[in-house]
Amino acid sequence: MSDRPKIQPSEYYAVANDTKWRELWEAVLDLPPPCRPRFRCRNLETGNLSHWDGEWFYHWMSAGWNWMEWAELSVETTPQRERVRAILKRIRFVGEKTTAGFRIYGYVRNGEAADYIE
């Protein structure tokens, strides 16, 4: 049993829905395989962070998305970063740039501001 307190979903508000997550999935699958970012996700209810994964066809959508607090997308090159950024901007994901690539949000804590990827 974990000593970590369970995250309460009521402390958060949704900024993405299944439509946005599915659009991201479809757009990434349209990229050539070397341009597809790796991803990892944080579970809103448990706080668990997944391992990095690059298998978009099955793993990305295997459990739906209503549990996803955020997902990080890892990019390795500037052209890959720009292609992924363009996708996130077009879909209008809330998120931020990171050193690895991007963090996009499904939920944001109440009272915290969040901006769209530009």
Secondary structure, DSSP 8 states (H G I E B T S, - for coil): ---S----GGGEEE---HHHHHHHHHHHHHS-GGG--EEEEEETTT--B---B--TTTTTTTT-STTEEEEEEE--SHHHHHHHHHHHHHHT-BEEE-SSEEEEESEEETT----B--
